[in-house]
């Protein structure tokens, strides 16, 4: 009986690991892939559709850009934007 309980516990643990590993793995996406972030119109719809990209909570989007063309400004709220 103890062996059966251990086997059931092991199987349950492995199933839980398999299910949760899919939910716990965050991905990092470089927006625009090798071109990076550019000022091209409608490029990003096609980028998001390639390879069937599906974004989830905890995924990261990295925006690499040319600082001589673009810049980043941090704002504290929507009114400041």
Helices and strands as residue ranges (DSSP letters): H 2-24, E 28-30, G 33-35, H 43-49, G 50-52, E 60-62
